[in-house]
Amino acid sequence: MAAARASRLAFVGALALLAACRQGPPSPPAPSALGVCWRAAPAPPKFVVVTREADDLESCAMDLEMVYLAEGRSLVGAYQGAYLFIGPRAIQSAQGLDLFRYPIFNQAQRAALDIRLRELQAEHGQAPSGTPAPQGRHP
């Protein structure tokens, strides 16, 4: 029993140490509306709706990747409480702005996705602002 208690105390102590190592205030929570894909405005934590019809995290990532391809610059988005990070090297998600980021697509998947998204952009054009015109759902 004493060993189990000591183990629990060590675990709690490790968690407290990890929390203490975190610098600065915690990041604001990502928007959590069901099915809504968000993009961070130029001055986060404000978000604007990209689509209200995202089926899942991957669909939102595809919508944000379309914006990335049109604008050519990294962006931050959100889907149901998770942050999405779209940049030149990866498409990732995390539960906070400064927390570990998990890849959504590997390099081969992203390359195939980008080919299809560029085809859609060519077929349907782009809005004058440089962001994609609404296309409906992706294949």
N, C-alpha and C positions, 0 to 999 in steps of 0.2 A: 504494500500500500504506500509506503513511504517513497518507494522508487517511482510509482505512478504519479504521486503528488509532485515530486521533484521534477519529473518530466513535463507535467502540465505547467508548472511554474516557469520552467526554462522556455517552453513554447510561448507562453504569454509574455515573458521578458523579451524574447526575440521579436515578437510582433510590436511591442512597445518601442524597441530600438529601431526597427524599420520605420515606424511612424515618426519617430523623432528625427530620423535622417532626412526626411522629406523637407525640402526647402520651400518656403513661401506658403501662401494660402492654397487650399485645395482648389482644383479647377472647378468652374461652374458645371452643373450637370448639363448634359446634352439634352435637347428637346426629346420628348418621349411619346408624342402623339402616334397612335397606331397607323401604320401604312404611309406615313409622311416622310419623304426624303428632304432633308434640309441642307442648305449651304450657308456657311458662316459669312456674314456680311464683312466688309473691309475692317470694321472695328468690332471683333467678337467681344462679348458673347451674343451679339445679335445674330439671328438666323433668318433666312428667307426660304420660302418653300420652293423646291425644285419640282416635285410632283407629289400629289396626294394619293397616288396609285402604286406605290412601291410594294411589291409582294413580299420582299425579304431584304436582308442586308446586302446580298449580292446584286439584286436589282437596283438598289439605291447606289451601290458602288459603280454600276454600269452607267447610270444616269450622270453621276459626278464625273466619271471618266470621259463621257461625251463633252461635258463642259471643259474639262482639262484639255482635251484635244483641240477644242475650238479656240481656247484662250492661250494655251501654251504656258500656263503658270500653275504652280501648286495651289491646292485649295484644301480647306477643311470642311467637312460636312457632318451630318448626324442622321442616325436612324434609330428610332425607338430606344433612346437612352445611350447609344454607343456613338463615339466619335469615329469619323472616317477621315483618312488622310490620303490624298491623291497627289502624287508627285512623280518626278521623272524616274525614280528607281523602284517604286512600289506603290501598291494600293493596300492600305492597312486599316485596321480598326483597333480601338482601345476604349476602355471605360472612363478614361480621363485624358486630358490634354498632355499630361506629363507621365502617364503610365505606359507600361509595356505595350507595344503595338504588334498585333498579330496580322500576318499576311492574309489577304482575302483571296487573291489570285497568285499563282506562281508565274514565272516569266513567260512560259509557253502559253498559258491560258490568257495572260494579258496581251500577248502578241496577237493571238487569234481574235480576241475581243476587239482590239484596236483596228484590225483589218475590217471586221464587220461594222464597227461604228463609223469608220471613215466612209465605207460604202453607203451607209444610211445618210451621212452628212452630204455626200455627193448627190444622192437620189432626191433628198428633200430640202437641201439648202440650209442656210443658217439665218437666224434672226439678225437684223441690222446691228444689234448691240454686240455681236460676236458670240453670243450664247446660242446653243442650238435651238432651232424652232421645235415646238412640241412634235414628237414623233409617235406617240403611243408607246406600247410596251415593246421591249426588245425581244428578238427571237430566242 
